[in-house]
């Protein structure tokens, strides 16, 4: 499954110039834990303001939410997700960055994806990617052994069958390595843009 398959499409946005009190009202009315902060112009980055931002940066210091603006406490630029990314990759990205949700963007805002979406809407229980590949590899190995027994260990059919096994094993290794590299690269880019955010202060690339 991909991010676009499980994302929430009805996204509530807010202006960066809005007050925190307005953000809280929107969150309460729509039962949300975060809002996407609109871009000021076409090439601007999206932002994100969450309940954590409000609690940690406003309430904890006794500030008046009617006086504090969203842009003062939001995360911007925020980490964004491509709709084509697999759910497994999104989960790893969230784990590596410590975030709980991210806007899904491809040119424009398409939706928002959260750890709740991953947990409740994805098919990770019924069809985890690693398990599906393991099953394919196991079946391919059994098939290769049967073919080699039937046609001989030095036959073309036997060699082709084991080639298929090797291709599946290579695919499994590639997916694992690619996911790790992609998540690392995304996190490094985020930290280059936001070197002072808490999750990046102790990060050494």
C-alpha positions in Angstrom: 0.0 0.0 0.0 1.1 3.6 -0.6 0.6 6.8 1.3 -2.1 7.9 -1.0 -4.1 4.7 -0.2 -4.4 5.5 3.5 -4.0 9.3 3.9 -6.8 11.5 5.1 -7.9 13.6 2.1 -10.0 16.2 3.9 -7.3 18.4 5.3 -8.0 21.4 7.5 -5.5 24.2 6.9 -4.8 27.4 8.8 -2.9 30.6 8.0 0.4 31.2 9.7 -1.0 34.6 10.8 -3.9 33.1 12.6 -3.8 33.0 16.4 -3.2 29.9 18.4 -6.7 30.3 19.8 -8.1 30.0 16.3 -6.0 26.9 15.8 -7.3 25.3 19.0 -10.9 26.1 18.0 -10.4 24.4 14.6 -8.8 21.3 16.3 -11.6 21.0 18.7 -14.3 21.4 16.1 -12.8 18.8 13.8 -11.3 16.5 16.4 -7.8 17.0 15.1 -4.4 16.8 16.7 -2.6 18.9 14.0 -3.3 21.4 11.3 -1.4 22.1 8.0 -0.2 25.7 7.8 -0.9 27.1 4.4 1.8 28.4 2.1 2.0 32.2 1.7 2.8 31.9 -2.0 3.1 29.1 -4.6 6.7 28.2 -4.0 6.6 28.6 -0.3 6.8 25.5 2.0 3.9 24.1 4.0 4.1 24.1 7.8 2.5 22.1 10.6 1.2 23.1 13.9 0.3 20.3 16.4 -1.3 20.0 19.8 2.2 19.3 21.1 3.4 22.7 19.8 0.6 24.4 21.5 1.0 22.6 24.9 4.8 22.9 24.9 5.3 26.4 23.5 2.2 28.2 24.7 0.4 26.6 27.6 3.5 25.5 29.4 4.7 29.2 29.5 1.3 30.7 30.4 1.2 32.7 27.1 -2.1 34.1 25.9 -3.2 31.9 22.9 -5.2 34.9 21.5 -1.9 36.9 21.2 0.4 34.2 19.9 0.4 33.6 16.2 0.6 30.1 14.6 3.8 31.0 12.7 5.6 31.6 16.0 5.2 28.0 17.1 4.7 25.9 13.9 7.3 23.6 12.3 8.3 24.9 8.9 9.4 23.6 6.6 7.8 20.4 7.8 8.7 16.9 6.6 6.4 16.0 3.7 5.5 12.6 2.1 5.1 11.8 -1.5 1.8 10.0 -2.3 3.7 7.2 -4.1 5.8 6.2 -1.1 5.1 2.8 0.5 3.5 2.7 3.9 6.6 0.8 5.2 8.8 3.7 4.1 6.5 6.3 5.7 6.6 4.3 8.9 10.4 4.3 8.9 10.5 8.0 8.1 8.3 8.7 11.1 10.4 6.5 13.3 13.7 8.1 12.2 12.4 11.7 12.6 10.2 11.2 15.6 7.2 12.8 13.9 3.6 11.5 14.1 2.1 13.0 11.0 3.0 14.7 7.7 1.3 16.4 4.8 1.1 14.4 1.6 2.3 16.6 -1.2 2.9 16.2 -4.9 3.0 19.7 -6.4 0.0 20.6 -4.2 -1.4 19.5 -0.8 -3.2 16.1 -1.3 -3.8 15.0 2.2 -2.2 14.2 5.5 -0.9 10.9 6.8 -0.4 10.0 10.5 0.7 7.0 12.6 -3.0 6.4 13.3 -3.6 6.0 9.6 -0.8 3.6 9.3 -2.0 1.6 12.2 -5.7 1.5 11.3 -5.9 1.7 7.5 -2.9 -0.2 6.2 -2.7 -3.9 5.5 0.5 -4.5 7.5 -1.1 -7.3 9.5 -2.6 -9.1 6.5 0.2 -8.5 4.0 3.5 -7.2 5.4 5.9 -6.7 2.5 8.8 -8.6 4.0 6.6 -11.6 4.7 5.2 -11.6 1.1 8.7 -11.6 -0.3 9.8 -14.4 2.1 6.8 -16.5 0.9 7.7 -15.9 -2.7 11.3 -16.8 -2.1 10.3 -20.0 -0.2 8.0 -21.1 -3.0 10.6 -20.3 -5.7 13.2 -22.4 -3.8 10.7 -25.3 -3.6 9.9 -24.9 -7.3 13.6 -24.8 -8.3 14.4 -28.0 -6.4 11.5 -29.7 -8.1 12.5 -28.5 -11.5 16.1 -29.6 -11.0 15.0 -33.0 -9.8 12.9 -33.4 -12.9 15.2 -31.9 -15.5 18.6 -32.5 -14.0 20.9 -30.2 -12.0 22.7 -29.0 -15.1 19.7 -28.3 -17.2 18.7 -24.8 -18.5 15.4 -25.1 -16.7 17.2 -25.7 -13.4 19.5 -22.8 -13.9 16.6 -20.5 -14.8 14.7 -21.6 -11.7 17.6 -20.7 -9.4 18.0 -17.4 -11.3 14.5 -16.5 -10.3 15.3 -17.3 -6.7 18.4 -15.1 -6.8 16.3 -12.2 -8.3 13.8 -12.4 -5.5 16.5 -12.5 -2.9 18.2 -9.5 -4.6 14.8 -7.6 -4.6 14.4 -8.3 -0.8 17.9 -7.0 -0.1 17.5 -4.0 -2.4 14.2 -3.0 -0.7 15.7 -3.2 2.7 18.8 -1.2 1.7 16.8 1.4 -0.4 14.4 2.1 2.5 17.2 2.6 4.9 19.0 5.0 2.6 15.9 6.9 1.6 14.9 7.5 5.2 18.4 8.5 6.1 18.6 11.0 3.2 15.2 12.5 4.0 16.2 13.0 7.6 19.6 14.5 6.7 17.9 17.0 4.3 15.4 17.9 7.1 18.3 18.5 9.6 20.3 20.6 7.1 17.2 22.9 6.8 16.4 22.8 10.5 19.7 22.3 12.4 18.4 23.6 15.7 15.2 21.5 16.1 15.4 19.0 19.0 15.5 15.8 16.9 18.5 17.1 14.9 20.7 18.6 17.7 22.3 15.3 18.6 22.4 14.0 15.0 25.8 13.4 13.5 25.5 12.5 9.8 
